[in-house]
């Protein structure tokens, strides 16, 4: 059993990923060292190497994890086998829930994705395309009259709208904010009640 496979190892790995997000959001990728991440996670810098080969691998793991979570949530929504408009609402809700829970990760991605090694950046972008393609398929079922360009503009517009929560301080409750985002996303996707 590898270190990462044990419960303690998984907790350490999760702590390292969380520390990476927090520190990189605060200082930027290049200003954060392995020792800084280890200290914030409560482990020695050397212990990090049991889980990750280098600082780049930490950033890659953060992005792969969150994009993987988004993709898993989208697949679960699609697998509901509900009416396409209800699946689209489930996709919207899942993305809003993700964005509100991961505002710092979204901020870090926007600031630091260009720092990923090329092969890793390609792999993460492939995951993102898979996620967007699930949305495209459902929007096409809801709006068969829309062009591919209209569908892509609407879907990516909704992603930008929801992900913008990383850029400002939320006023009111999270529930109220989620409701506002949902209404705007449904409007952008021409979903009627």
C-alpha positions in Angstrom: 0.0 0.0 0.0 1.4 3.4 -1.0 1.5 6.4 1.4 -1.3 8.1 -0.6 -3.5 5.0 -0.3 -3.7 5.0 3.5 -6.2 7.2 5.3 -3.5 9.2 6.9 -1.7 9.6 3.6 -4.9 10.8 1.9 -5.4 13.4 4.7 -1.9 14.6 4.2 -2.3 14.7 0.5 -5.6 16.7 0.8 -3.9 19.1 3.3 -1.1 19.7 0.8 -3.5 20.4 -2.0 -5.5 22.8 0.2 -2.3 24.6 1.4 -1.2 24.9 -2.2 -4.4 26.6 -3.2 -4.4 29.0 -0.3 -0.7 30.0 -0.6 -0.8 30.3 -4.4 -3.9 32.4 -4.3 -2.3 34.7 -1.7 1.2 35.0 -3.2 1.3 33.5 -6.7 2.8 30.2 -7.8 6.4 31.3 -8.2 6.5 33.0 -4.8 5.5 29.9 -3.0 8.1 27.2 -2.1 7.7 23.5 -1.3 8.8 24.2 2.3 6.0 26.9 2.6 3.4 24.4 1.4 4.7 21.7 3.8 4.7 24.1 6.7 1.1 25.3 6.0 0.0 21.6 5.7 1.8 20.7 8.9 4.4 18.4 7.2 8.1 18.8 6.4 9.0 19.8 2.9 10.6 16.4 2.4 7.3 14.6 3.3 5.7 16.3 0.3 7.9 14.2 -2.0 6.1 11.0 -0.8 3.0 12.4 -2.5 4.2 14.7 -5.3 7.3 14.8 -7.4 7.5 18.6 -7.3 5.6 21.9 -6.9 4.3 21.6 -10.5 2.7 18.2 -9.6 0.9 19.8 -6.7 -0.7 22.5 -9.0 -1.6 19.8 -11.6 -3.2 17.7 -8.9 -5.3 20.6 -7.7 -6.6 21.3 -11.1 -7.2 17.7 -12.1 -9.0 17.1 -8.9 -11.5 20.0 -9.3 -12.1 19.4 -13.0 -12.5 15.7 -12.3 -15.1 16.6 -9.6 -17.0 18.9 -12.1 -16.9 16.1 -14.7 -18.2 13.5 -12.2 -21.0 15.8 -11.1 -22.0 16.5 -14.7 -22.0 12.8 -15.6 -24.3 12.2 -12.6 -26.7 14.9 -13.8 -26.8 13.5 -17.3 -27.3 9.9 -16.0 -30.5 11.0 -14.3 -32.3 10.3 -17.5 -34.6 13.2 -16.8 -36.0 15.6 -19.4 -33.2 17.6 -21.0 -34.3 20.9 -19.4 -34.2 19.2 -16.0 -30.7 17.8 -16.7 -29.6 21.3 -17.7 -30.9 22.7 -14.5 -29.0 20.0 -12.6 -25.9 20.9 -14.5 -26.3 24.5 -13.6 -27.0 23.7 -9.9 -23.9 21.4 -9.7 -21.7 24.1 -11.3 -23.0 26.8 -8.9 -22.4 24.5 -5.9 -18.9 23.8 -7.1 -18.1 27.4 -7.8 -19.4 28.7 -4.5 -17.4 26.0 -2.6 -14.2 26.4 -4.7 -13.9 30.2 -5.2 -10.2 30.2 -4.4 -9.4 27.3 -6.7 -11.1 29.1 -9.6 -9.1 32.2 -8.8 -5.9 30.1 -8.7 -6.8 28.4 -12.0 -7.4 31.8 -13.7 -4.1 33.1 -12.4 -1.9 30.1 -12.8 -3.1 27.6 -15.4 -0.4 29.0 -17.8 2.2 27.7 -15.3 1.3 24.1 -15.8 3.7 22.0 -17.8 2.5 21.7 -21.4 1.5 18.1 -21.2 -0.4 18.6 -18.0 -2.1 21.7 -19.3 -3.2 19.7 -22.4 -4.6 16.9 -20.2 -6.5 19.3 -17.9 -7.9 21.2 -20.9 -9.0 17.8 -22.4 -11.0 17.2 -19.2 -12.5 20.6 -19.4 -13.6 20.0 -23.0 -15.2 16.7 -21.9 -17.1 18.7 -19.3 -18.2 21.4 -21.7 -19.2 18.7 -24.3 -21.7 17.2 -21.8 -23.3 20.6 -21.5 -23.3 21.1 -25.3 -25.1 17.8 -25.8 -27.8 18.7 -23.3 -28.2 22.3 -24.6 -28.5 20.9 -28.1 -31.4 18.7 -26.9 -33.1 21.7 -25.2 -32.5 24.0 -28.2 -32.2 21.9 -31.4 -32.7 25.1 -33.4 -29.5 26.8 -32.0 -26.3 26.7 -34.0 -23.1 25.2 -32.7 -21.8 28.7 -32.3 -24.9 29.8 -30.3 -24.6 26.7 -28.0 -20.9 27.2 -27.4 -21.4 30.9 -26.6 -24.2 30.3 -24.2 -22.4 27.4 -22.4 -19.1 29.3 -22.0 -21.0 32.4 -21.1 -22.7 30.5 -18.3 -19.3 29.1 -17.1 -17.9 32.6 -17.0 -20.9 34.0 -15.2 -20.9 31.3 -12.5 -17.1 31.2 -12.2 -17.0 35.0 -11.7 -17.8 34.4 -8.0 -14.0 34.1 -7.6 -13.7 37.8 -8.4 -15.9 39.5 -5.9 -17.1 39.4 -2.3 -20.5 37.7 -2.0 -23.2 39.9 -0.4 -26.1 38.1 1.3 -26.3 34.4 2.0 -24.8 31.8 -0.2 -28.3 30.4 -0.8 -29.5 33.8 -2.0 -26.4 34.2 -4.2 -26.9 30.7 -5.7 -30.5 31.6 -6.5 -29.3 34.7 -8.3 -26.7 32.8 -10.3 -29.2 30.1 -11.2 -31.8 32.7 -12.5 -29.1 34.4 -14.6 -27.8 31.1 -15.9 -31.2 29.8 -16.8 -31.9 33.1 -18.6 -28.7 32.9 -20.6 -29.6 29.3 -21.6 -33.2 30.4 -22.4 -34.7 27.9 -19.9 -38.3 28.7 -19.1 -40.1 27.6 -16.0 
